[in-house]
Amino acid sequence: MNDDQKKQALAAWHKLLNEPEIRMDAEEQYDELLKAADEMERTGLINSSEWRKLVKAAGTSFAKAIEGVGGGT
């Protein structure tokens, strides 16, 4: 495992979490975050514990995004 590759991949993941692409809705953002986390685990950049943390963060972000839409905010 290359530490630079891991750092870059995680930085890109967190950037997508905090700054979704223009015209990307919450569901698309969530899907892309999960795909990225899956790919990092598949290629060995992260372990299963790290993968779970990323998936949990993505789920929390998604829940907050859809809560805001449904809550009329």
C-alpha positions in Angstrom: 0.0 0.0 0.0 1.3 3.4 -1.0 0.7 6.1 1.7 0.6 8.9 -0.9 -2.1 7.1 -2.9 -4.1 6.5 0.2 -3.8 10.1 1.3 -4.8 11.3 -2.2 -7.7 8.9 -2.4 -9.0 9.9 1.1 -8.6 13.6 0.3 -10.6 13.2 -2.8 -13.3 11.3 -0.9 -13.5 14.0 1.8 -13.6 16.7 -0.8 -16.6 15.0 -2.5 -18.2 14.6 0.9 -17.8 18.3 1.8 -18.0 19.8 -1.7 -20.3 17.8 -4.0 -20.0 18.5 -7.7 -22.3 21.0 -9.3 -25.7 19.5 -10.2 -25.0 16.5 -8.0 -28.0 15.7 -5.8 -27.7 14.0 -2.4 -28.4 10.5 -3.8 -25.8 10.8 -6.5 -23.2 12.1 -4.0 -24.0 9.2 -1.7 -23.6 6.7 -4.5 -20.3 8.2 -5.6 -19.0 8.2 -2.1 -19.9 4.5 -1.6 -18.3 3.6 -5.0 -15.1 5.4 -4.0 -15.0 3.7 -0.6 -15.6 0.3 -2.2 -12.8 0.9 -4.7 -10.3 2.0 -2.0 -11.1 -1.2 -0.1 -11.0 -3.4 -3.2 -7.5 -2.1 -4.1 -6.2 -2.3 -0.6 -5.8 1.4 0.1 -8.0 1.1 3.2 -9.0 -1.8 5.4 -12.6 -2.9 6.3 -12.6 -0.7 9.5 -11.7 2.4 7.5 -14.3 1.4 4.9 -17.0 1.2 7.5 -16.1 4.7 8.8 -16.3 6.2 5.3 -19.7 4.5 4.7 -21.0 5.7 8.0 -19.9 9.3 7.2 -21.5 9.1 3.8 -24.7 7.8 5.3 -24.8 10.5 7.9 -24.3 13.2 5.2 -27.0 11.7 3.1 -29.4 11.6 6.0 -28.8 15.2 6.8 -29.2 16.2 3.2 -32.6 14.5 2.7 -33.8 15.6 6.2 -33.3 19.2 5.1 -35.2 18.6 1.9 -38.1 16.9 3.7 -38.1 19.3 6.6 -38.8 22.3 4.5 -35.6 24.1 5.3 
